[in-house]
Amino acid sequence: MKFLMFLQLFAHAHQERWSSLVDAKLRQTLVTRDNYIFNTNYEGNPKSGKVKVPVRDTEVTVKDYNKATGVDLETGTTTYMDLNIDQDKAVNELIDGFDAAAVPDNILADRLDSAGYSLALEMDQKSINLLETTSGINVCATKTAATDQTAYKEVLAAKTYLTRKGVPQAGRWLICSPEFMAVLMLDDHFIRQGDLSQELKNAGAVGSVAGFAVFESGNTMYEDTKLVASKKTTTEFIAGHPNWCHRVQEWGVDVHAQDLAGSGKYIGASAVQGRKIYGLMISKPQTVYVKRTEAAA
């Protein structure tokens, strides 16, 4: 409600800022937050259809120093991978009865708020599906549904795996299904949102456990089409780190009010329009750990 009131205050004043207002709502709504779940580092122009993302697999070498001869130089290796900007989403919302300059602020604010919310839902679905299905991710062999007695043990298994793969401790995240959250929250090891840092609260984390910032999403809806019809597989949680999860987004066409008088179809009407483009990639799939369940359909 507060965000909608903010939009109403600034809706018509600065049309050039409408895209940033929609982005603010998008950031507020996303579960897969930029810089917490996905990193946004890239080189190039997303509007060209492709950017390069830096990927470093080796750390800086540390050697003994000799006071007489110094130490040999090492050359670090930062490679770059192409990330295709292959998602192109449009907002084209009719506002009947008003031309672009006359749309009331409250109606315009509602459309901008709704656009940000809808874009966030769509982007979350695509982003989580990528985390669930990319070839090379590590899928836990245990397919039994977690209980309040086993949920924490399953998280510890993910923690152990990521540590063995050299994933940094700081910055790890856990995206949980509502069903897994329901049993995880019964464990005394789960740290509830009220005890988190303000930064994690602002990022949308609902808690933490075993060093993971915990996020909850209803979009963990993986289905294994290779299973027989009598079996059903769903995702309980996904664990990973933003270092190897990449997302780049940009406005292909900024949000604006478009008069429709010249369309030959709409009279005394306008539309809020805009195009959001983005791309997703996991550069090192083995750093993503997925726990699924398999049960009778």
Secondary structure, 3 states (H helix, E strand, C coil): CHHHHHHHHHCCCCHHHHHHHHHHHHHHHCCCCECCCEECCCECCHHHCEEEEEECCCCCCCCCCECCCECCCCCCCCEEEEEECCEEEEEEEEEECCCHHHCCHHHHHHHHHHHHHHHHHHHHHHHHHHHHHCCCCEECCCCCCCCCCCHHHHHHHHHHHHHHCCCCCCCCEEEECHHHHHHHCCCCCCEEHHHCCHHHHHCCCCEEECCEEEEECCCCCCCCCCCCCCEEEEEEEEEECHHHEEEEEEEEEEEEEEECHHHCCCCCEEEEEEEEEEEEEECCHHHCEEEEEEEEC
